[in-house]
Amino acid sequence: MQLAFRSQLGTTPLAYLRRVRLDLARRDLTRAVPGDGVSVAAIAARWGFADPRRFAARYLATYGELPGRTLRR
């Protein structure tokens, strides 16, 4: 399976799954309404990111901004 993922998608299964979860978290952050009580930590946890700091670091590396900034827009 590792070889199939690498040859077809250029990544590992775990990295692919992490990226899908990160994309879904970004979707939730962009759809959240400011003031509705949603937090970055809650959205991160919903998508399986147990450590908000690691989530924020991965998010920043992927999208070029912190998740809190996305949430506030």
mmCIF file of the N, C-alpha and C atoms, coordinates in Angstrom:
data_MODEL
# 
_entry.id   MODEL 
# 
loop_
_atom_site.group_PDB 
_atom_site.id 
_atom_site.type_symbol 
_atom_site.label_atom_id 
_atom_site.label_alt_id 
_atom_site.label_comp_id 
_atom_site.label_asym_id 
_atom_site.label_entity_id 
_atom_site.label_seq_id 
_atom_site.pdbx_PDB_ins_code 
_atom_site.Cartn_x 
_atom_site.Cartn_y 
_atom_site.Cartn_z 
_atom_site.occupancy 
_atom_site.B_iso_or_equiv 
_atom_site.pdbx_formal_charge 
_atom_site.auth_seq_id 
_atom_site.auth_comp_id 
_atom_site.auth_asym_id 
_atom_site.auth_atom_id 
_atom_site.pdbx_PDB_model_num 
ATOM 1   N N  . MET A 1 1  ? 0.824   -1.180 0.000  1.00 0.00 ? 1  MET A N  1 
ATOM 2   C CA . MET A 1 1  ? 0.000   0.000  0.000  1.00 0.00 ? 1  MET A CA 1 
ATOM 3   C C  . MET A 1 1  ? 0.878   1.257  0.000  1.00 0.00 ? 1  MET A C  1 
ATOM 4   N N  . GLN A 1 2  ? 1.963   1.201  0.759  1.00 0.00 ? 2  GLN A N  1 
ATOM 5   C CA . GLN A 1 2  ? 2.872   2.357  0.790  1.00 0.00 ? 2  GLN A CA 1 
ATOM 6   C C  . GLN A 1 2  ? 3.353   2.714  -0.627 1.00 0.00 ? 2  GLN A C  1 
ATOM 7   N N  . LEU A 1 3  ? 3.742   1.697  -1.374 1.00 0.00 ? 3  LEU A N  1 
ATOM 8   C CA . LEU A 1 3  ? 4.246   1.937  -2.731 1.00 0.00 ? 3  LEU A CA 1 
ATOM 9   C C  . LEU A 1 3  ? 3.166   2.496  -3.644 1.00 0.00 ? 3  LEU A C  1 
ATOM 10  N N  . ALA A 1 4  ? 1.954   1.995  -3.516 1.00 0.00 ? 4  ALA A N  1 
ATOM 11  C CA . ALA A 1 4  ? 0.852   2.487  -4.346 1.00 0.00 ? 4  ALA A CA 1 
ATOM 12  C C  . ALA A 1 4  ? 0.565   3.961  -4.037 1.00 0.00 ? 4  ALA A C  1 
ATOM 13  N N  . PHE A 1 5  ? 0.539   4.312  -2.757 1.00 0.00 ? 5  PHE A N  1 
ATOM 14  C CA . PHE A 1 5  ? 0.315   5.706  -2.395 1.00 0.00 ? 5  PHE A CA 1 
ATOM 15  C C  . PHE A 1 5  ? 1.429   6.589  -2.943 1.00 0.00 ? 5  PHE A C  1 
ATOM 16  N N  . ARG A 1 6  ? 2.654   6.133  -2.758 1.00 0.00 ? 6  ARG A N  1 
ATOM 17  C CA . ARG A 1 6  ? 3.789   6.937  -3.236 1.00 0.00 ? 6  ARG A CA 1 
ATOM 18  C C  . ARG A 1 6  ? 3.753   7.119  -4.751 1.00 0.00 ? 6  ARG A C  1 
ATOM 19  N N  . SER A 1 7  ? 3.463   6.038  -5.468 1.00 0.00 ? 7  SER A N  1 
ATOM 20  C CA . SER A 1 7  ? 3.485   6.148  -6.925 1.00 0.00 ? 7  SER A CA 1 
ATOM 21  C C  . SER A 1 7  ? 2.290   6.932  -7.471 1.00 0.00 ? 7  SER A C  1 
ATOM 22  N N  . GLN A 1 8  ? 1.130   6.806  -6.857 1.00 0.00 ? 8  GLN A N  1 
ATOM 23  C CA . GLN A 1 8  ? -0.062  7.476  -7.360 1.00 0.00 ? 8  GLN A CA 1 
ATOM 24  C C  . GLN A 1 8  ? -0.255  8.891  -6.797 1.00 0.00 ? 8  GLN A C  1 
ATOM 25  N N  . LEU A 1 9  ? 0.065   9.068  -5.520 1.00 0.00 ? 9  LEU A N  1 
ATOM 26  C CA . LEU A 1 9  ? -0.207  10.345 -4.868 1.00 0.00 ? 9  LEU A CA 1 
ATOM 27  C C  . LEU A 1 9  ? 1.033   11.076 -4.383 1.00 0.00 ? 9  LEU A C  1 
ATOM 28  N N  . GLY A 1 10 ? 2.173   10.406 -4.435 1.00 0.00 ? 10 GLY A N  1 
ATOM 29  C CA . GLY A 1 10 ? 3.404   11.041 -4.006 1.00 0.00 ? 10 GLY A CA 1 
ATOM 30  C C  . GLY A 1 10 ? 3.522   11.252 -2.515 1.00 0.00 ? 10 GLY A C  1 
ATOM 31  N N  . THR A 1 11 ? 2.823   10.449 -1.729 1.00 0.00 ? 11 THR A N  1 
ATOM 32  C CA . THR A 1 11 ? 2.829   10.596 -0.277 1.00 0.00 ? 11 THR A CA 1 
ATOM 33  C C  . THR A 1 11 ? 2.542   9.249  0.374  1.00 0.00 ? 11 THR A C  1 
ATOM 34  N N  . THR A 1 12 ? 2.625   9.215  1.691  1.00 0.00 ? 12 THR A N  1 
ATOM 35  C CA . THR A 1 12 ? 2.305   7.992  2.428  1.00 0.00 ? 12 THR A CA 1 
ATOM 36  C C  . THR A 1 12 ? 0.836   8.011  2.822  1.00 0.00 ? 12 THR A C  1 
ATOM 37  N N  . PRO A 1 13 ? 0.273   6.853  3.168  1.00 0.00 ? 13 PRO A N  1 
ATOM 38  C CA . PRO A 1 13 ? -1.126  6.837  3.621  1.00 0.00 ? 13 PRO A CA 1 
ATOM 39  C C  . PRO A 1 13 ? -1.364  7.730  4.843  1.00 0.00 ? 13 PRO A C  1 
ATOM 40  N N  . LEU A 1 14 ? -0.451  7.707  5.797  1.00 0.00 ? 14 LEU A N  1 
ATOM 41  C CA . LEU A 1 14 ? -0.614  8.534  6.993  1.00 0.00 ? 14 LEU A CA 1 
ATOM 42  C C  . LEU A 1 14 ? -0.563  10.020 6.664  1.00 0.00 ? 14 LEU A C  1 
ATOM 43  N N  . ALA A 1 15 ? 0.376   10.411 5.836  1.00 0.00 ? 15 ALA A N  1 
ATOM 44  C CA . ALA A 1 15 ? 0.473   11.823 5.446  1.00 0.00 ? 15 ALA A CA 1 
ATOM 45  C C  . ALA A 1 15 ? -0.764  12.258 4.666  1.00 0.00 ? 15 ALA A C  1 
ATOM 46  N N  . TYR A 1 16 ? -1.271  11.380 3.827  1.00 0.00 ? 16 TYR A N  1 
ATOM 47  C CA . TYR A 1 16 ? -2.488  11.690 3.068  1.00 0.00 ? 16 TYR A CA 1 
ATOM 48  C C  . TYR A 1 16 ? -3.667  11.896 4.015  1.00 0.00 ? 16 TYR A C  1 
ATOM 49  N N  . LEU A 1 17 ? -3.823  10.988 4.962  1.00 0.00 ? 17 LEU A N  1 
ATOM 50  C CA . LEU A 1 17 ? -4.921  11.096 5.929  1.00 0.00 ? 17 LEU A CA 1 
ATOM 51  C C  . LEU A 1 17 ? -4.784  12.363 6.762  1.00 0.00 ? 17 LEU A C  1 
ATOM 52  N N  . ARG A 1 18 ? -3.584  12.685 7.185  1.00 0.00 ? 18 ARG A N  1 
ATOM 53  C CA . ARG A 1 18 ? -3.358  13.899 7.963  1.00 0.00 ? 18 ARG A CA 1 
ATOM 54  C C  . ARG A 1 18 ? -3.740  15.131 7.144  1.00 0.00 ? 18 ARG A C  1 
ATOM 55  N N  . ARG A 1 19 ? -3.394  15.149 5.861  1.00 0.00 ? 19 ARG A N  1 
ATOM 56  C CA . ARG A 1 19 ? -3.725  16.291 5.008  1.00 0.00 ? 19 ARG A CA 1 
ATOM 57  C C  . ARG A 1 19 ? -5.240  16.422 4.818  1.00 0.00 ? 19 ARG A C  1 
ATOM 58  N N  . VAL A 1 20 ? -5.924  15.295 4.652  1.00 0.00 ? 20 VAL A N  1 
ATOM 59  C CA . VAL A 1 20 ? -7.385  15.330 4.520  1.00 0.00 ? 20 VAL A CA 1 
ATOM 60  C C  . VAL A 1 20 ? -7.999  15.915 5.796  1.00 0.00 ? 20 VAL A C  1 
ATOM 61  N N  . ARG A 1 21 ? -7.533  15.460 6.960  1.00 0.00 ? 21 ARG A N  1 
ATOM 62  C CA . ARG A 1 21 ? -8.065  15.981 8.228  1.00 0.00 ? 21 ARG A CA 1 
ATOM 63  C C  . ARG A 1 21 ? -7.755  17.459 8.379  1.00 0.00 ? 21 ARG A C  1 
ATOM 64  N N  . LEU A 1 22 ? -6.567  17.873 7.956  1.00 0.00 ? 22 LEU A N  1 
ATOM 65  C CA . LEU A 1 22 ? -6.191  19.283 8.023  1.00 0.00 ? 22 LEU A CA 1 
ATOM 66  C C  . LEU A 1 22 ? -7.086  20.119 7.103  1.00 0.00 ? 22 LEU A C  1 
ATOM 67  N N  . ASP A 1 23 ? -7.351  19.616 5.917  1.00 0.00 ? 23 ASP A N  1 
ATOM 68  C CA . ASP A 1 23 ? -8.255  20.321 4.990  1.00 0.00 ? 23 ASP A CA 1 
ATOM 69  C C  . ASP A 1 23 ? -9.657  20.452 5.572  1.00 0.00 ? 23 ASP A C  1 
ATOM 70  N N  . LEU A 1 24 ? -10.143 19.406 6.223  1.00 0.00 ? 24 LEU A N  1 
ATOM 71  C CA . LEU A 1 24 ? -11.476 19.450 6.834  1.00 0.00 ? 24 LEU A CA 1 
ATOM 72  C C  . LEU A 1 24 ? -11.515 20.431 8.007  1.00 0.00 ? 24 LEU A C  1 
ATOM 73  N N  . ALA A 1 25 ? -10.440 20.476 8.775  1.00 0.00 ? 25 ALA A N  1 
ATOM 74  C CA . ALA A 1 25 ? -10.367 21.449 9.872  1.00 0.00 ? 25 ALA A CA 1 
ATOM 75  C C  . ALA A 1 25 ? -10.372 22.866 9.303  1.00 0.00 ? 25 ALA A C  1 
ATOM 76  N N  . ARG A 1 26 ? -9.655  23.094 8.221  1.00 0.00 ? 26 ARG A N  1 
ATOM 77  C CA . ARG A 1 26 ? -9.644  24.423 7.589  1.00 0.00 ? 26 ARG A CA 1 
ATOM 78  C C  . ARG A 1 26 ? -11.040 24.797 7.102  1.00 0.00 ? 26 ARG A C  1 
ATOM 79  N N  . ARG A 1 27 ? -11.727 23.825 6.522  1.00 0.00 ? 27 ARG A N  1 
ATOM 80  C CA . ARG A 1 27 ? -13.096 24.088 6.076  1.00 0.00 ? 27 ARG A CA 1 
ATOM 81  C C  . ARG A 1 27 ? -13.959 24.543 7.260  1.00 0.00 ? 27 ARG A C  1 
ATOM 82  N N  . ASP A 1 28 ? -13.846 23.836 8.380  1.00 0.00 ? 28 ASP A N  1 
ATOM 83  C CA . ASP A 1 28 ? -14.626 24.219 9.560  1.00 0.00 ? 28 ASP A CA 1 
ATOM 84  C C  . ASP A 1 28 ? -14.228 25.586 10.084 1.00 0.00 ? 28 ASP A C  1 
ATOM 85  N N  . LEU A 1 29 ? -12.944 25.890 10.060 1.00 0.00 ? 29 LEU A N  1 
ATOM 86  C CA . LEU A 1 29 ? -12.490 27.201 10.531 1.00 0.00 ? 29 LEU A CA 1 
ATOM 87  C C  . LEU A 1 29 ? -13.016 28.321 9.636  1.00 0.00 ? 29 LEU A C  1 
ATOM 88  N N  . THR A 1 30 ? -13.044 28.103 8.338  1.00 0.00 ? 30 THR A N  1 
ATOM 89  C CA . THR A 1 30 ? -13.522 29.151 7.433  1.00 0.00 ? 30 THR A CA 1 
ATOM 90  C C  . THR A 1 30 ? -15.037 29.326 7.501  1.00 0.00 ? 30 THR A C  1 
ATOM 91  N N  . ARG A 1 31 ? -15.742 28.271 7.868  1.00 0.00 ? 31 ARG A N  1 
ATOM 92  C CA . ARG A 1 31 ? -17.211 28.347 7.946  1.00 0.00 ? 31 ARG A CA 1 
ATOM 93  C C  . ARG A 1 31 ? -17.720 28.818 9.299  1.00 0.00 ? 31 ARG A C  1 
ATOM 94  N N  . ALA A 1 32 ? -16.866 28.827 10.317 1.00 0.00 ? 32 ALA A N  1 
ATOM 95  C CA . ALA A 1 32 ? -17.294 29.223 11.656 1.00 0.00 ? 32 ALA A CA 1 
ATOM 96  C C  . ALA A 1 32 ? -17.689 30.695 11.670 1.00 0.00 ? 32 ALA A C  1 
ATOM 97  N N  . VAL A 1 33 ? -18.676 30.986 12.452 1.00 0.00 ? 33 VAL A N  1 
ATOM 98  C CA . VAL A 1 33 ? -19.152 32.359 12.606 1.00 0.00 ? 33 VAL A CA 1 
ATOM 99  C C  . VAL A 1 33 ? -18.492 32.954 13.847 1.00 0.00 ? 33 VAL A C  1 
ATOM 100 N N  . PRO A 1 34 ? -17.802 34.081 13.701 1.00 0.00 ? 34 PRO A N  1 
ATOM 101 C CA . PRO A 1 34 ? -17.172 34.694 14.871 1.00 0.00 ? 34 PRO A CA 1 
ATOM 102 C C  . PRO A 1 34 ? -18.199 34.940 15.983 1.00 0.00 ? 34 PRO A C  1 
ATOM 103 N N  . GLY A 1 35 ? -17.810 34.615 17.193 1.00 0.00 ? 35 GLY A N  1 
ATOM 104 C CA . GLY A 1 35 ? -18.701 34.814 18.328 1.00 0.00 ? 35 GLY A CA 1 
ATOM 105 C C  . GLY A 1 35 ? -19.612 33.652 18.621 1.00 0.00 ? 35 GLY A C  1 
ATOM 106 N N  . ASP A 1 36 ? -19.532 32.572 17.846 1.00 0.00 ? 36 ASP A N  1 
ATOM 107 C CA . ASP A 1 36 ? -20.417 31.431 18.096 1.00 0.00 ? 36 ASP A CA 1 
ATOM 108 C C  . ASP A 1 36 ? -19.828 30.430 19.093 1.00 0.00 ? 36 ASP A C  1 
ATOM 109 N N  . GLY A 1 37 ? -18.678 30.776 19.677 1.00 0.00 ? 37 GLY A N  1 
ATOM 110 C CA . GLY A 1 37 ? -18.091 29.932 20.710 1.00 0.00 ? 37 GLY A CA 1 
ATOM 111 C C  . GLY A 1 37 ? -17.196 28.818 20.193 1.00 0.00 ? 37 GLY A C  1 
ATOM 112 N N  . VAL A 1 38 ? -16.980 28.750 18.900 1.00 0.00 ? 38 VAL A N  1 
ATOM 113 C CA . VAL A 1 38 ? -16.113 27.727 18.329 1.00 0.00 ? 38 VAL A CA 1 
ATOM 114 C C  . VAL A 1 38 ? -14.663 28.140 18.561 1.00 0.00 ? 38 VAL A C  1 
ATOM 115 N N  . SER A 1 39 ? -13.834 27.180 18.936 1.00 0.00 ? 39 SER A N  1 
ATOM 116 C CA . SER A 1 39 ? -12.417 27.478 19.153 1.00 0.00 ? 39 SER A CA 1 
ATOM 117 C C  . SER A 1 39 ? -11.549 26.645 18.217 1.00 0.00 ? 39 SER A C  1 
ATOM 118 N N  . VAL A 1 40 ? -10.335 27.111 18.021 1.00 0.00 ? 40 VAL A N  1 
ATOM 119 C CA . VAL A 1 40 ? -9.379  26.372 17.203 1.00 0.00 ? 40 VAL A CA 1 
ATOM 120 C C  . VAL A 1 40 ? -9.137  25.007 17.836 1.00 0.00 ? 40 VAL A C  1 
ATOM 121 N N  . ALA A 1 41 ? -8.969  24.967 19.150 1.00 0.00 ? 41 ALA A N  1 
ATOM 122 C CA . ALA A 1 41 ? -8.707  23.698 19.839 1.00 0.00 ? 41 ALA A CA 1 
ATOM 123 C C  . ALA A 1 41 ? -9.854  22.713 19.650 1.00 0.00 ? 41 ALA A C  1 
ATOM 124 N N  . ALA A 1 42 ? -11.090 23.194 19.690 1.00 0.00 ? 42 ALA A N  1 
ATOM 125 C CA . ALA A 1 42 ? -12.241 22.307 19.505 1.00 0.00 ? 42 ALA A CA 1 
ATOM 126 C C  . ALA A 1 42 ? -12.283 21.742 18.095 1.00 0.00 ? 42 ALA A C  1 
ATOM 127 N N  . ILE A 1 43 ? -12.027 22.573 17.121 1.00 0.00 ? 43 ILE A N  1 
ATOM 128 C CA . ILE A 1 43 ? -12.016 22.100 15.733 1.00 0.00 ? 43 ILE A CA 1 
ATOM 129 C C  . ILE A 1 43 ? -10.861 21.133 15.511 1.00 0.00 ? 43 ILE A C  1 
ATOM 130 N N  . ALA A 1 44 ? -9.698  21.454 16.048 1.00 0.00 ? 44 ALA A N  1 
ATOM 131 C CA . ALA A 1 44 ? -8.546  20.555 15.926 1.00 0.00 ? 44 ALA A CA 1 
ATOM 132 C C  . ALA A 1 44 ? -8.871  19.194 16.543 1.00 0.00 ? 44 ALA A C  1 
ATOM 133 N N  . ALA A 1 45 ? -9.442  19.195 17.711 1.00 0.00 ? 45 ALA A N  1 
ATOM 134 C CA . ALA A 1 45 ? -9.793  17.936 18.390 1.00 0.00 ? 45 ALA A CA 1 
ATOM 135 C C  . ALA A 1 45 ? -10.839 17.156 17.595 1.00 0.00 ? 45 ALA A C  1 
ATOM 136 N N  . ARG A 1 46 ? -11.786 17.852 17.013 1.00 0.00 ? 46 ARG A N  1 
ATOM 137 C CA . ARG A 1 46 ? -12.819 17.191 16.221 1.00 0.00 ? 46 ARG A CA 1 
ATOM 138 C C  . ARG A 1 46 ? -12.204 16.379 15.085 1.00 0.00 ? 46 ARG A C  1 
ATOM 139 N N  . TRP A 1 47 ? -11.113 16.870 14.537 1.00 0.00 ? 47 TRP A N  1 
ATOM 140 C CA . TRP A 1 47 ? -10.468 16.193 13.407 1.00 0.00 ? 47 TRP A CA 1 
ATOM 141 C C  . TRP A 1 47 ? -9.256  15.372 13.815 1.00 0.00 ? 47 TRP A C  1 
ATOM 142 N N  . GLY A 1 48 ? -9.139  15.095 15.116 1.00 0.00 ? 48 GLY A N  1 
ATOM 143 C CA . GLY A 1 48 ? -8.133  14.148 15.586 1.00 0.00 ? 48 GLY A CA 1 
ATOM 144 C C  . GLY A 1 48 ? -6.770  14.720 15.895 1.00 0.00 ? 48 GLY A C  1 
ATOM 145 N N  . PHE A 1 49 ? -6.661  16.030 16.004 1.00 0.00 ? 49 PHE A N  1 
ATOM 146 C CA . PHE A 1 49 ? -5.399  16.660 16.379 1.00 0.00 ? 49 PHE A CA 1 
ATOM 147 C C  . PHE A 1 49 ? -5.446  16.937 17.880 1.00 0.00 ? 49 PHE A C  1 
ATOM 148 N N  . ALA A 1 50 ? -4.793  16.092 18.649 1.00 0.00 ? 50 ALA A N  1 
ATOM 149 C CA . ALA A 1 50 ? -4.872  16.166 20.102 1.00 0.00 ? 50 ALA A CA 1 
ATOM 150 C C  . ALA A 1 50 ? -4.085  17.337 20.684 1.00 0.00 ? 50 ALA A C  1 
ATOM 151 N N  . ASP A 1 51 ? -3.024  17.739 20.028 1.00 0.00 ? 51 ASP A N  1 
ATOM 152 C CA . ASP A 1 51 ? -2.175  18.820 20.524 1.00 0.00 ? 51 ASP A CA 1 
ATOM 153 C C  . ASP A 1 51 ? -2.403  20.080 19.686 1.00 0.00 ? 51 ASP A C  1 
ATOM 154 N N  . PRO A 1 52 ? -3.069  21.080 20.255 1.00 0.00 ? 52 PRO A N  1 
ATOM 155 C CA . PRO A 1 52 ? -3.362  22.303 19.489 1.00 0.00 ? 52 PRO A CA 1 
ATOM 156 C C  . PRO A 1 52 ? -2.114  23.006 18.954 1.00 0.00 ? 52 PRO A C  1 
ATOM 157 N N  . ARG A 1 53 ? -1.002  22.916 19.672 1.00 0.00 ? 53 ARG A N  1 
ATOM 158 C CA . ARG A 1 53 ? 0.228   23.570 19.203 1.00 0.00 ? 53 ARG A CA 1 
ATOM 159 C C  . ARG A 1 53 ? 0.764   22.885 17.952 1.00 0.00 ? 53 ARG A C  1 
ATOM 160 N N  . ARG A 1 54 ? 0.760   21.562 17.956 1.00 0.00 ? 54 ARG A N  1 
ATOM 161 C CA . ARG A 1 54 ? 1.210   20.832 16.763 1.00 0.00 ? 54 ARG A CA 1 
ATOM 162 C C  . ARG A 1 54 ? 0.271   21.105 15.589 1.00 0.00 ? 54 ARG A C  1 
ATOM 163 N N  . PHE A 1 55 ? -1.019  21.126 15.894 1.00 0.00 ? 55 PHE A N  1 
ATOM 164 C CA . PHE A 1 55 ? -1.999  21.432 14.854 1.00 0.00 ? 55 PHE A CA 1 
ATOM 165 C C  . PHE A 1 55 ? -1.698  22.803 14.249 1.00 0.00 ? 55 PHE A C  1 
ATOM 166 N N  . ALA A 1 56 ? -1.478  23.797 15.110 1.00 0.00 ? 56 ALA A N  1 
ATOM 167 C CA . ALA A 1 56 ? -1.207  25.150 14.629 1.00 0.00 ? 56 ALA A CA 1 
ATOM 168 C C  . ALA A 1 56 ? 0.067   25.191 13.789 1.00 0.00 ? 56 ALA A C  1 
ATOM 169 N N  . ALA A 1 57 ? 1.091   24.456 14.201 1.00 0.00 ? 57 ALA A N  1 
ATOM 170 C CA . ALA A 1 57 ? 2.345   24.435 13.441 1.00 0.00 ? 57 ALA A CA 1 
ATOM 171 C C  . ALA A 1 57 ? 2.148   23.796 12.069 1.00 0.00 ? 57 ALA A C  1 
ATOM 172 N N  . ARG A 1 58 ? 1.419   22.685 12.015 1.00 0.00 ? 58 ARG A N  1 
ATOM 173 C CA . ARG A 1 58 ? 1.153   22.038 10.726 1.00 0.00 ? 58 ARG A CA 1 
ATOM 174 C C  . ARG A 1 58 ? 0.280   22.925 9.839  1.00 0.00 ? 58 ARG A C  1 
ATOM 175 N N  . TYR A 1 59 ? -0.697  23.548 10.465 1.00 0.00 ? 59 TYR A N  1 
ATOM 176 C CA . TYR A 1 59 ? -1.601  24.438 9.734  1.00 0.00 ? 59 TYR A CA 1 
ATOM 177 C C  . TYR A 1 59 ? -0.812  25.599 9.125  1.00 0.00 ? 59 TYR A C  1 
ATOM 178 N N  . LEU A 1 60 ? 0.044   26.205 9.923  1.00 0.00 ? 60 LEU A N  1 
ATOM 179 C CA . LEU A 1 60 ? 0.867   27.316 9.449  1.00 0.00 ? 60 LEU A CA 1 
ATOM 180 C C  . LEU A 1 60 ? 1.773   26.875 8.301  1.00 0.00 ? 60 LEU A C  1 
ATOM 181 N N  . ALA A 1 61 ? 2.385   25.723 8.445  1.00 0.00 ? 61 ALA A N  1 
ATOM 182 C CA . ALA A 1 61 ? 3.276   25.217 7.393  1.00 0.00 ? 61 ALA A CA 1 
ATOM 183 C C  . ALA A 1 61 ? 2.519   24.927 6.101  1.00 0.00 ? 61 ALA A C  1 
ATOM 184 N N  . THR A 1 62 ? 1.275   24.507 6.218  1.00 0.00 ? 62 THR A N  1 
ATOM 185 C CA . THR A 1 62 ? 0.481   24.132 5.044  1.00 0.00 ? 62 THR A CA 1 
ATOM 186 C C  . THR A 1 62 ? -0.192  25.331 4.386  1.00 0.00 ? 62 THR A C  1 
ATOM 187 N N  . TYR A 1 63 ? -0.791  26.200 5.188  1.00 0.00 ? 63 TYR A N  1 
ATOM 188 C CA . TYR A 1 63 ? -1.619  27.279 4.636  1.00 0.00 ? 63 TYR A CA 1 
ATOM 189 C C  . TYR A 1 63 ? -1.010  28.679 4.763  1.00 0.00 ? 63 TYR A C  1 
ATOM 190 N N  . GLY A 1 64 ? 0.106   28.804 5.467  1.00 0.00 ? 64 GLY A N  1 
ATOM 191 C CA . GLY A 1 64 ? 0.776   30.090 5.560  1.00 0.00 ? 64 GLY A CA 1 
ATOM 192 C C  . GLY A 1 64 ? 0.158   31.078 6.521  1.00 0.00 ? 64 GLY A C  1 
ATOM 193 N N  . GLU A 1 65 ? -0.745  30.627 7.358  1.00 0.00 ? 65 GLU A N  1 
ATOM 194 C CA . GLU A 1 65 ? -1.312  31.482 8.397  1.00 0.00 ? 65 GLU A CA 1 
ATOM 195 C C  . GLU A 1 65 ? -1.721  30.606 9.577  1.00 0.00 ? 65 GLU A C  1 
ATOM 196 N N  . LEU A 1 66 ? -1.846  31.222 10.727 1.00 0.00 ? 66 LEU A N  1 
ATOM 197 C CA . LEU A 1 66 ? -2.265  30.477 11.905 1.00 0.00 ? 66 LEU A CA 1 
ATOM 198 C C  . LEU A 1 66 ? -3.767  30.196 11.848 1.00 0.00 ? 66 LEU A C  1 
ATOM 199 N N  . PRO A 1 67 ? -4.199  29.102 12.435 1.00 0.00 ? 67 PRO A N  1 
ATOM 200 C CA . PRO A 1 67 ? -5.630  28.771 12.381 1.00 0.00 ? 67 PRO A CA 1 
ATOM 201 C C  . PRO A 1 67 ? -6.507  29.814 13.051 1.00 0.00 ? 67 PRO A C  1 
ATOM 202 N N  . GLY A 1 68 ? -6.021  30.482 14.070 1.00 0.00 ? 68 GLY A N  1 
ATOM 203 C CA . GLY A 1 68 ? -6.803  31.538 14.720 1.00 0.00 ? 68 GLY A CA 1 
ATOM 204 C C  . GLY A 1 68 ? -7.108  32.688 13.779 1.00 0.00 ? 68 GLY A C  1 
ATOM 205 N N  . ARG A 1 69 ? -6.193  32.977 12.887 1.00 0.00 ? 69 ARG A N  1 
ATOM 206 C CA . ARG A 1 69 ? -6.430  34.045 11.895 1.00 0.00 ? 69 ARG A CA 1 
ATOM 207 C C  . ARG A 1 69 ? -7.519  33.626 10.909 1.00 0.00 ? 69 ARG A C  1 
ATOM 208 N N  . THR A 1 70 ? -7.477  32.369 10.488 1.00 0.00 ? 70 THR A N  1 
ATOM 209 C CA . THR A 1 70 ? -8.514  31.861 9.596  1.00 0.00 ? 70 THR A CA 1 
ATOM 210 C C  . THR A 1 70 ? -9.875  31.938 10.286 1.00 0.00 ? 70 THR A C  1 
ATOM 211 N N  . LEU A 1 71 ? -9.901  31.577 11.540 1.00 0.00 ? 71 LEU A N  1 
ATOM 212 C CA . LEU A 1 71 ? -11.158 31.590 12.306 1.00 0.00 ? 71 LEU A CA 1 
ATOM 213 C C  . LEU A 1 71 ? -11.725 32.997 12.426 1.00 0.00 ? 71 LEU A C  1 
ATOM 214 N N  . ARG A 1 72 ? -10.860 33.975 12.587 1.00 0.00 ? 72 ARG A N  1 
ATOM 215 C CA . ARG A 1 72 ? -11.339 35.366 12.782 1.00 0.00 ? 72 ARG A CA 1 
ATOM 216 C C  . ARG A 1 72 ? -11.802 36.037 11.499 1.00 0.00 ? 72 ARG A C  1 
ATOM 217 N N  . ARG A 1 73 ? -11.462 35.474 10.335 1.00 0.00 ? 73 ARG A N  1 
ATOM 218 C CA . ARG A 1 73 ? -11.867 36.106 9.075  1.00 0.00 ? 73 ARG A CA 1 
ATOM 219 C C  . ARG A 1 73 ? -13.302 35.896 8.766  1.00 0.00 ? 73 ARG A C  1 
# 
